[in-house]
Amino acid sequence: MNVAQLTLDPAFRIGAIDRRLFGSLVEHMGRCVYTGIFEPGHPAADELGLRTDVLDLARELGVTVVRYPGGNFVSNYRWEDGVGPRETRPTRLDLAWRSIETNQFGLGEYMAWVRRLGAEPMMAVNLGTRGLTEAVELLEYANFPGGTRLSDQRIKNGDTEPYGIGLWCLGNEADGPWQMGHKTAYEYGRLAAETGRAMRRLDPGIELVACGSSGRHMPTFGSWEATVLEQCYDQVDFISMHAYYEEHHGDTDSFLASAVDMDAFIDEVVATADHVKAKLRSPKRLRVSFDEWNVWYQRDWHGEAALEWRQAPRLIEDDYSEIDAVVVGTYLISLLGHADRVGIACQAQLANVIAPIRTEPGGPARKQTTFHPFAHMAGLARGDALRVEPVTHQINTDAYGPVPALTAAASHDPATGAVVLFAVNRDRTAPIALDLDLRGFNGAQLRTHRLLHGERATRPGQVTVELPPASWNVLEFSTDQSDA
């Protein structure tokens, strides 16, 4: 059996874990909204038409922040269409996904849903076909207490208290030629700077996310971030990242190793942001909002132009395997391992569209395999992220060359003393005997070893754990070290 070693020590601190690492995306795409989270007349729907069965699963998933309304959808969206009496809302064409949008779900319904979920809202503004004025008007409608036309309109529509949305995305994937209102880096950077400056005049406490590259594969990657941030660095708090992965031509080994690309992507974006910081002599250190990531099988995707005009069509409703769930676990490990710089992350999307939750119109809601690693980490990772550097054998991959067979991340909650290790054995052929050095934690005892499904019994003081081939593992330790 292959043997691996790693050390867990409270001194190996990366940084505090921002709870917003465990976010999701709700976009008006496919069936994410309609028959996903919103279905008036469903047996589980509440008085607003929100599916309470999906809300229950989203709470169990542990979602902490929800980005809305897109995604590509936002770049052709008029937010005003989704407020006020439903019977007067216009039906429009969504150019992003060639869909018919009824606007029966809008800002008020989203805020009601987020509040019932207990999550933080993350609102995106349209900087594709619209601009500064519309963004500021949306902010006024959402956050201004009252006494102006737009804030009074919100009150008239039934929301007497301001929404208090603190987190805003300045557009979406503006580098992509598929995007409505696609721009050059300089054009977008100037627009983001001026929009951010105006929005902060209205509400100085908001946090702003600038569009980074929509993928590491983009031909403008790197130069896009540098040019954009040179224009808007002082006005934003985060630079966004998006990444989707899939298994190509049965190359499962490369698929299991694909988080090494995510790691490199994060490191390169951080390096570019820090270069701009130095160039501008700014005291501010930018963080990353990895606000779209997931496994997405695009081999059957023929692009937006192939879609027929329909209401809430079934789009990219991938059925996930256990291998997919293990790979999702490796992406979560990458995000936790960069907790010092990644402050927000959103798995895209929440329901039906490449989602951990699937629903049927009028029928049940269920978990996909990818639900479980997300729920494990969102539920257990508290306090500080710890640096984990396994000593392990390598597996050879066609896409990435030799890659460590074991990837892992860990958290330590100083308040309770709890230590949790999240580990993936990428090797499909053999288990790994993981030898753990926990001498930095007094009284460390392994309480539970969770696998993708089920648990394994453990004994106090156990320091060697077997990780099955191609497996997601969660090891929970109690210690005598706490702030209490």
ROSEDO-765522 format. One record per residue (C-alpha): x, y, z; residue in three letters. Coordinates in steps of 0.2 Angstrom, whole numbers, padded with zeros to 4 digits, always signed. Layout:
BEGIN
XYZALA
...
END
This chain:
BEGIN
+0000+0000+0000MET
+0006+0018-0004ASN
+0010+0028+0012VAL
+0008+0047+0014ALA
+0013+0058+0028GLN
+0007+0075+0033LEU
+0008+0086+0048THR
-0006+0096+0056LEU
+0000+0111+0067ASP
-0009+0127+0073PRO
+0007+0136+0069ALA
+0004+0132+0050PHE
-0010+0145+0049ARG
-0014+0152+0031ILE
-0028+0164+0037GLY
-0045+0165+0044ALA
-0059+0156+0034ILE
-0071+0168+0026ASP
-0088+0160+0028ARG
-0092+0167+0010ARG
-0081+0153+0003LEU
-0097+0142+0003PHE
-0107+0152-0009GLY
-0118+0148-0024SER
-0125+0156-0040LEU
-0144+0158-0044VAL
-0145+0163-0062GLU
-0160+0165-0073HIS
-0153+0151-0084MET
-0163+0135-0088GLY
-0172+0129-0073ARG
-0162+0136-0059CYS
-0175+0149-0054VAL
-0191+0143-0062TYR
-0196+0125-0056THR
-0179+0126-0047GLY
-0180+0137-0032ILE
-0197+0145-0037PHE
-0213+0136-0042GLU
-0230+0143-0037PRO
-0242+0129-0035GLY
-0229+0116-0030HIS
-0235+0106-0015PRO
-0220+0113-0006ALA
-0221+0131-0011ALA
-0224+0145+0001ASP
-0235+0160-0001GLU
-0222+0168-0012LEU
-0220+0153-0023GLY
-0203+0148-0016LEU
-0200+0129-0015ARG
-0197+0126+0004THR
-0190+0108+0000ASP
-0176+0117-0010VAL
-0174+0129+0004LEU
-0172+0115+0016ASP
-0158+0107+0005LEU
-0149+0123+0002ALA
-0148+0125+0021ARG
-0142+0108+0023GLU
-0129+0111+0009LEU
-0123+0126+0020GLY
-0124+0140+0007VAL
-0118+0156+0015THR
-0119+0169+0000VAL
-0129+0168-0016VAL
-0124+0178-0032ARG
-0139+0184-0042TYR
-0146+0186-0056PRO
-0131+0180-0066GLY
-0120+0175-0074GLY
-0122+0179-0093ASN
-0140+0183-0090PHE
-0136+0199-0081VAL
-0128+0208-0096SER
-0145+0210-0105ASN
-0156+0211-0089TYR
-0167+0226-0084ARG
-0169+0225-0065TRP
-0184+0236-0065GLU
-0194+0222-0075ASP
-0193+0211-0059GLY
-0201+0222-0046VAL
-0219+0228-0043GLY
-0235+0218-0045PRO
-0231+0202-0055ARG
-0246+0204-0066GLU
-0239+0220-0073THR
-0221+0214-0076ARG
-0216+0212-0094PRO
-0211+0196-0103THR
-0194+0199-0112ARG
-0181+0190-0122LEU
-0165+0184-0113ASP
-0152+0185-0126LEU
-0139+0176-0115ALA
-0148+0159-0115TRP
-0161+0163-0129ARG
-0175+0160-0117SER
-0191+0169-0114ILE
-0190+0178-0097GLU
-0207+0181-0088THR
-0199+0191-0074ASN
-0211+0183-0061GLN
-0196+0181-0050PHE
-0186+0196-0047GLY
-0177+0206-0034LEU
-0190+0206-0021GLY
-0192+0187-0022GLU
-0173+0184-0022TYR
-0171+0194-0006MET
-0186+0185+0002ALA
-0178+0169-0003TRP
-0160+0173+0003VAL
-0167+0179+0020ARG
-0176+0163+0022ARG
-0161+0154+0018LEU
-0151+0164+0030GLY
-0137+0168+0017ALA
-0129+0185+0011GLU
-0135+0192-0005PRO
-0122+0196-0019MET
-0130+0206-0032MET
-0123+0209-0050ALA
-0126+0224-0060VAL
-0128+0225-0079ASN
-0113+0233-0086LEU
-0115+0225-0103GLY
-0130+0233-0111THR
-0132+0246-0097ARG
-0121+0256-0086GLY
-0117+0268-0072LEU
-0134+0276-0071THR
-0144+0259-0070GLU
-0132+0252-0057ALA
-0134+0267-0045VAL
-0152+0267-0047GLU
-0153+0248-0043LEU
-0142+0252-0027LEU
-0154+0266-0022GLU
-0169+0255-0024TYR
-0161+0241-0014ALA
-0152+0251+0000ASN
-0158+0268+0002PHE
-0170+0270+0017PRO
-0184+0280+0009GLY
-0189+0297+0003GLY
-0183+0296-0015THR
-0193+0290-0030ARG
-0184+0273-0031LEU
-0183+0269-0012SER
-0201+0274-0010ASP
-0205+0262-0025GLN
-0197+0248-0015ARG
-0208+0253+0000ILE
-0223+0254-0011LYS
-0219+0236-0017ASN
-0220+0229+0000GLY
-0202+0230+0007ASP
-0202+0244+0019THR
-0184+0241+0026GLU
-0169+0243+0014PRO
-0162+0227+0008TYR
-0144+0231+0014GLY
-0135+0222+0000ILE
-0117+0224+0004GLY
-0109+0214-0010LEU
-0110+0219-0028TRP
-0102+0212-0044CYS
-0098+0225-0057LEU
-0104+0215-0072GLY
-0100+0198-0078ASN
-0087+0190-0089GLU
-0084+0206-0099ALA
-0069+0198-0107ASP
-0080+0185-0116GLY
-0085+0188-0134PRO
-0101+0179-0130TRP
-0106+0192-0117GLN
-0119+0205-0122MET
-0109+0221-0121GLY
-0092+0213-0122HIS
-0078+0226-0120LYS
-0059+0227-0121THR
-0050+0227-0104ALA
-0047+0246-0104TYR
-0066+0250-0109GLU
-0072+0238-0095TYR
-0059+0244-0082GLY
-0064+0262-0085ARG
-0083+0258-0083LEU
-0080+0248-0068ALA
-0070+0262-0060ALA
-0083+0275-0063GLU
-0097+0264-0058THR
-0089+0259-0042GLY
-0085+0277-0038ARG
-0103+0282-0040ALA
-0110+0268-0031MET
-0099+0271-0016ARG
-0105+0289-0016ARG
-0122+0282-0012LEU
-0117+0268+0000ASP
-0098+0269+0005PRO
-0099+0253+0015GLY
-0102+0241+0000ILE
-0089+0229-0007GLU
-0086+0228-0025LEU
-0080+0214-0037VAL
-0072+0218-0053ALA
-0073+0206-0068CYS
-0057+0195-0070GLY
-0055+0183-0084SER
-0069+0170-0087SER
-0056+0157-0088GLY
-0037+0153-0088ARG
-0039+0147-0106HIS
-0044+0165-0112MET
-0031+0172-0124PRO
-0032+0189-0114THR
-0029+0181-0097PHE
-0016+0190-0087GLY
-0016+0205-0098SER
-0035+0207-0094TRP
-0032+0207-0075GLU
-0017+0219-0076ALA
-0026+0232-0088THR
-0043+0231-0078VAL
-0035+0233-0061LEU
-0024+0248-0067GLU
-0040+0257-0070GLN
-0051+0252-0055CYS
-0039+0245-0042TYR
-0044+0259-0029ASP
-0062+0256-0032GLN
-0064+0238-0030VAL
-0061+0225-0016ASP
-0061+0209-0026PHE
-0056+0202-0043ILE
-0067+0188-0050SER
-0062+0171-0057MET
-0072+0158-0066HIS
-0067+0140-0070ALA
-0076+0124-0076TYR
-0069+0107-0078TYR
-0074+0091-0086GLU
-0067+0073-0090GLU
-0060+0073-0108HIS
-0061+0057-0118HIS
-0061+0045-0103GLY
-0045+0053-0096ASP
-0050+0051-0078THR
-0033+0053-0070ASP
-0031+0071-0078SER
-0049+0075-0072PHE
-0045+0070-0054LEU
-0029+0081-0055ALA
-0038+0096-0063SER
-0037+0106-0046ALA
-0019+0109-0050VAL
-0025+0120-0064ASP
-0036+0129-0051MET
-0022+0131-0040ASP
-0011+0139-0053ALA
-0025+0150-0059PHE
-0027+0157-0042ILE
-0009+0160-0039ASP
-0007+0169-0056GLU
-0022+0181-0053VAL
-0015+0185-0035VAL
+0002+0188-0043ALA
-0005+0200-0056THR
-0016+0209-0043ALA
-0001+0211-0032ASP
+0010+0218-0047HIS
-0004+0231-0049VAL
-0004+0235-0031LYS
+0015+0238-0032ALA
+0014+0248-0048LYS
+0001+0259-0040LEU
+0009+0260-0023ARG
-0007+0256-0016SER
-0009+0250+0003PRO
-0024+0239-0001LYS
-0022+0221-0004ARG
-0035+0214-0016LEU
-0044+0197-0013ARG
-0051+0185-0025VAL
-0070+0181-0028SER
-0070+0164-0036PHE
-0088+0166-0040ASP
-0091+0153-0053GLU
-0083+0136-0052TRP
-0089+0118-0055ASN
-0089+0102-0065VAL
-0098+0105-0082TRP
-0098+0093-0096TYR
-0098+0104-0111GLN
-0096+0090-0124ARG
-0114+0090-0128ASP
-0116+0109-0127TRP
-0118+0117-0144HIS
-0118+0135-0138GLY
-0131+0148-0135GLU
-0135+0150-0154ALA
-0142+0132-0155ALA
-0155+0135-0142LEU
-0173+0137-0146GLU
-0183+0152-0138TRP
-0192+0144-0123ARG
-0197+0147-0105GLN
-0185+0139-0092ALA
-0178+0126-0104PRO
-0168+0111-0097ARG
-0150+0117-0099LEU
-0135+0108-0094ILE
-0143+0097-0081GLU
-0128+0086-0079ASP
-0130+0070-0069ASP
-0115+0068-0057TYR
-0105+0052-0053SER
-0095+0049-0037GLU
-0079+0053-0047ILE
-0087+0070-0051ASP
-0090+0073-0032ALA
-0072+0068-0028VAL
-0066+0081-0040VAL
-0078+0094-0033VAL
-0070+0090-0016GLY
-0052+0094-0024THR
-0059+0111-0029TYR
-0065+0114-0012LEU
-0048+0109-0005ILE
-0040+0122-0017SER
-0051+0136-0011LEU
-0048+0132+0007LEU
-0029+0131+0004GLY
-0030+0149-0003HIS
-0040+0156+0011ALA
-0028+0170+0014ASP
-0033+0177-0003ARG
-0049+0169-0009VAL
-0063+0178+0001GLY
-0078+0173-0009ILE
-0082+0157-0019ALA
-0098+0152-0028CYS
-0102+0135-0034GLN
-0112+0137-0050ALA
-0127+0134-0049GLN
-0138+0130-0035LEU
-0153+0120-0043ALA
-0154+0110-0059ASN
-0141+0119-0069VAL
-0124+0109-0066ILE
-0131+0109-0048ALA
-0129+0099-0032PRO
-0149+0100-0031ILE
-0160+0093-0044ARG
-0179+0096-0045THR
-0194+0090-0055GLU
-0209+0102-0059PRO
-0222+0097-0047GLY
-0211+0083-0040GLY
-0197+0080-0028PRO
-0180+0089-0024ALA
-0165+0078-0022ARG
-0147+0078-0019LYS
-0133+0075-0032GLN
-0117+0067-0027THR
-0108+0084-0028THR
-0119+0090-0013PHE
-0110+0080-0001HIS
-0092+0087-0001PRO
-0098+0104-0001PHE
-0110+0101+0013ALA
-0096+0093+0023HIS
-0084+0107+0021MET
-0097+0121+0023ALA
-0103+0113+0039GLY
-0086+0109+0047LEU
-0073+0121+0041ALA
-0072+0134+0055ARG
-0059+0146+0061GLY
-0042+0146+0053ASP
-0036+0137+0037ALA
-0020+0127+0040LEU
-0006+0124+0028ARG
-0005+0106+0023VAL
+0009+0099+0013GLU
+0007+0080+0011PRO
+0022+0069+0007VAL
+0015+0057-0006THR
+0018+0047-0022HIS
+0014+0054-0039GLN
+0002+0049-0052ILE
+0005+0052-0070ASN
-0008+0062-0080THR
-0008+0067-0099ASP
-0015+0085-0095ALA
-0004+0090-0080TYR
+0011+0078-0080GLY
+0015+0070-0063PRO
+0003+0076-0049VAL
+0003+0072-0030PRO
-0009+0057-0027ALA
-0015+0065-0011LEU
-0022+0083-0010THR
-0028+0090+0007ALA
-0033+0105+0017ALA
-0037+0108+0035ALA
-0046+0119+0047SER
-0043+0123+0066HIS
-0057+0131+0076ASP
-0047+0140+0091PRO
-0064+0142+0100ALA
-0068+0124+0101THR
-0051+0115+0097GLY
-0059+0106+0083ALA
-0047+0101+0069VAL
-0054+0094+0052VAL
-0044+0087+0038LEU
-0051+0086+0020PHE
-0042+0074+0009ALA
-0043+0066-0008VAL
-0034+0051-0014ASN
-0033+0054-0033ARG
-0025+0037-0036ASP
-0039+0026-0044ARG
-0029+0010-0042THR
-0024+0009-0024ALA
-0028+0015-0007PRO
-0016+0027+0003ILE
-0011+0024+0021ALA
-0011+0041+0028LEU
+0001+0044+0043ASP
-0004+0059+0052LEU
+0008+0069+0064ASP
-0003+0079+0076LEU
+0010+0083+0090ARG
+0005+0101+0088GLY
-0012+0098+0095PHE
-0012+0091+0113ASN
-0024+0077+0116GLY
-0029+0075+0098ALA
-0041+0061+0094GLN
-0049+0056+0078LEU
-0067+0055+0081ARG
-0074+0052+0064THR
-0068+0047+0046HIS
-0082+0052+0034ARG
-0081+0046+0016LEU
-0092+0051+0002LEU
-0106+0040+0008HIS
-0106+0034+0026GLY
-0093+0034+0040GLU
-0080+0023+0047ARG
-0078+0019+0065ALA
-0061+0025+0073THR
-0052+0023+0089ARG
-0045+0036+0101PRO
-0027+0041+0096GLY
-0028+0033+0079GLN
-0014+0041+0068VAL
-0014+0031+0052THR
-0030+0031+0041VAL
-0033+0022+0025GLU
-0040+0032+0011LEU
-0048+0022-0002PRO
-0044+0024-0021PRO
-0052+0040-0029ALA
-0060+0045-0013SER
-0066+0060-0003TRP
-0062+0059+0015ASN
-0066+0070+0030VAL
-0056+0067+0046LEU
-0063+0076+0062GLU
-0052+0078+0077PHE
-0055+0083+0095SER
-0041+0092+0104THR
-0037+0099+0121ASP
-0033+0116+0113GLN
-0047+0129+0113SER
-0049+0147+0118ASP
-0062+0142+0131ALA
END
